[in-house]
Amino acid sequence: MANATNAVTRGVMGCNTKDLYRATGGKKGKVASLPEVAQEGLAVGKIAATHALNDSGTFTGNQDQVNQQIADATYEAAREVGKIFPWNW
């Protein structure tokens, strides 16, 4: 789960989760403490990632391989979302 969460954050925000909270003054693990536009971006990224994962079907391999496939699919979907937000223009 942490890999997928970080993948969404990297895709949408262009940084890892720890850096996002540090840069915005948010409280670790509390999305509500982030600026509203960041909350919105992450929410849209999670929705896109969920749809991408649902469309991906079954992942194969050992658990580490499956986890990496999930993180990769999540990142790619979130990266597309990230392109529409002003911090990526």
Kinemage of the C-alpha trace (Angstrom):
@kinemage 1
@onewidth
@group {chain A} dominant
@subgroup {mainchain}
@vectorlist {calphas} color= white
{ca met a 1} P 0.000 0.000 0.000
{ca ala a 2} L 2.788 2.437 0.854
{ca asn a 3} L 4.389 1.873 -2.562
{ca ala a 4} L 1.105 2.609 -4.329
{ca thr a 5} L 0.487 5.713 -2.207
{ca asn a 6} L 3.954 7.013 -2.928
{ca ala a 7} L 3.485 6.202 -6.622
{ca val a 8} L 0.319 8.329 -6.730
{ca thr a 9} L 2.095 11.179 -4.953
{ca arg a 10} L 5.097 11.006 -7.295
{ca gly a 11} L 2.865 10.827 -10.341
{ca val a 12} L 0.547 13.674 -9.399
{ca met a 13} L 2.818 15.948 -7.375
{ca gly a 14} L 6.239 15.144 -8.817
{ca cys a 15} L 7.749 14.332 -5.417
{ca asn a 16} L 7.563 11.593 -2.831
{ca thr a 17} L 5.040 11.602 -0.008
{ca lys a 18} L 7.540 12.578 2.685
{ca asp a 19} L 8.750 15.575 0.662
{ca leu a 20} L 5.174 16.681 -0.071
{ca tyr a 21} L 4.287 16.825 3.607
{ca arg a 22} L 7.554 18.553 4.454
{ca ala a 23} L 7.217 21.147 1.677
{ca thr a 24} L 3.617 22.022 2.509
{ca gly a 25} L 3.856 21.858 6.289
{ca gly a 26} L 1.328 19.035 6.334
{ca lys a 27} L 1.192 16.475 9.122
{ca lys a 28} L 2.528 13.068 8.097
{ca gly a 29} L -0.290 10.749 7.042
{ca lys a 30} L -2.977 13.434 7.334
{ca val a 31} L -4.112 14.311 3.829
{ca ala a 32} L -6.515 16.889 5.284
{ca ser a 33} L -3.495 18.885 6.508
{ca leu a 34} L -2.274 19.432 2.932
{ca pro a 35} L -3.306 22.461 0.852
{ca glu a 36} L -6.696 21.943 -0.800
{ca val a 37} L -5.280 21.805 -4.324
{ca ala a 38} L -2.894 19.019 -3.268
{ca gln a 39} L -5.778 17.122 -1.662
{ca glu a 40} L -7.761 17.446 -4.885
{ca gly a 41} L -4.847 16.321 -7.018
{ca leu a 42} L -4.210 13.265 -4.882
{ca ala a 43} L -7.901 12.361 -4.845
{ca val a 44} L -8.101 12.497 -8.637
{ca gly a 45} L -4.846 10.532 -8.885
{ca lys a 46} L -6.210 7.802 -6.632
{ca ile a 47} L -9.382 7.559 -8.708
{ca ala a 48} L -7.382 7.286 -11.938
{ca ala a 49} L -5.071 4.711 -10.375
{ca thr a 50} L -8.024 2.643 -9.175
{ca his a 51} L -9.490 2.574 -12.673
{ca ala a 52} L -6.113 1.692 -14.188
{ca leu a 53} L -5.671 -1.171 -11.737
{ca asn a 54} L -9.182 -2.448 -12.407
{ca asp a 55} L -8.490 -2.342 -16.149
{ca ser a 56} L -5.131 -4.110 -15.745
{ca gly a 57} L -6.610 -7.471 -14.912
{ca thr a 58} L -4.471 -9.976 -13.052
{ca phe a 59} L -0.867 -9.318 -12.095
{ca thr a 60} L 1.573 -12.218 -12.196
{ca gly a 61} L 4.781 -13.268 -10.481
{ca asn a 62} L 5.905 -13.412 -6.892
{ca gln a 63} L 4.653 -10.874 -4.344
{ca asp a 64} L 7.491 -8.410 -4.970
{ca gln a 65} L 6.839 -8.529 -8.723
{ca val a 66} L 3.096 -8.050 -8.229
{ca asn a 67} L 3.725 -5.132 -5.876
{ca gln a 68} L 6.018 -3.513 -8.455
{ca gln a 69} L 3.462 -3.998 -11.239
{ca ile a 70} L 0.819 -2.344 -9.068
{ca ala a 71} L 3.134 0.564 -8.223
{ca asp a 72} L 4.062 1.014 -11.901
{ca ala a 73} L 0.428 0.999 -13.088
{ca thr a 74} L -0.521 3.366 -10.288
{ca tyr a 75} L 2.314 5.769 -11.104
{ca glu a 76} L 1.511 5.876 -14.828
{ca ala a 77} L -2.162 6.659 -14.197
{ca ala a 78} L -1.302 9.305 -11.604
{ca arg a 79} L 1.310 10.859 -13.889
{ca glu a 80} L -1.355 11.493 -16.525
{ca val a 81} L -3.489 13.202 -13.870
{ca gly a 82} L -0.530 15.251 -12.688
{ca lys a 83} L -0.214 16.842 -16.116
{ca ile a 84} L -3.500 18.719 -15.672
{ca phe a 85} L -2.551 20.494 -12.445
{ca pro a 86} L -0.827 23.900 -12.481
{ca trp a 87} L 2.339 22.799 -10.663
{ca asn a 88} L 3.184 20.663 -13.707
{ca trp a 89} L 2.562 23.244 -16.431
